[in-house]
Amino acid sequence: MENYGPREIVGIAVNVEKAGIGLYGELEKRAGNNKVREIWNYLRLQEENHKRMFENLLKDLPESPVYEVKSGEYETYLRAIASNYVFTLELIEEKKRELFSSDLEAVDFGIYIEKESILTYSALKEYLETKTGPVLENIIREEKRHLADLTLLKEELKKGGE
C-alpha cells in the first residue's frame, strides 16, 4: 500500500487542478449556452490560480507538517484522501475525452468536482501546520463560491431548458 504525506496530497492537488484547467477549457469550447461558456472560462482561470497557489504551497511545505490526535492516524486518513482524489483525477481525464449529452450534465459534473475539492482540501487543512491554513482556507472559500455559482446555473438551465 502506498504511503501518502501532505506533500504527496498537495502534489496530487496540483495535478487535479491541472486536469480541471483542461476539463473546463474543453467544456468552454463545447458549451451551447453563452452563460455556461462564461462560467467555464471563469472556472478555468480560477483553477489556474489554484494550481499556482498549490505549487507555491508545495515549495514551502516541510516533509511532515501534520497534527495528529492519535499516533499514525494522519497517515491512514491521508491515504484515504489521496486514493479518492486520484480517482477524481482519473475521472476528470476520462470526462475530458467524453462528450456530455447537455450543458446541464456538464454542470452536474462540475458540481461533483467542486464538492470533492472542498472535502479534500478541508480534510487536508486539518492536518497541515497552521501557516498553510490560510492558503487552503482561501482556496476552499473559492471552491465553495464555484459550487454556489454552478448550482445557480444548474437551476437556471433546468428552468429555461438548454
Secondary structure, 3 states (H helix, E strand, C coil): CCCCCHHHHHHHHHHHHHHHHHHHHHHHHHCCCHHHHHHHHHHHHHHHHHHHHHHHHHHHCCCCCCCCCCCCHHHHHHHHHHHHHHHHHHHHHHHHHCCCCCHHHHHHHHHHHHHHHHHHHHHHHHHCCHHHHHHHHHHHHHHHHHHHHHHHHHHHHHHHCC
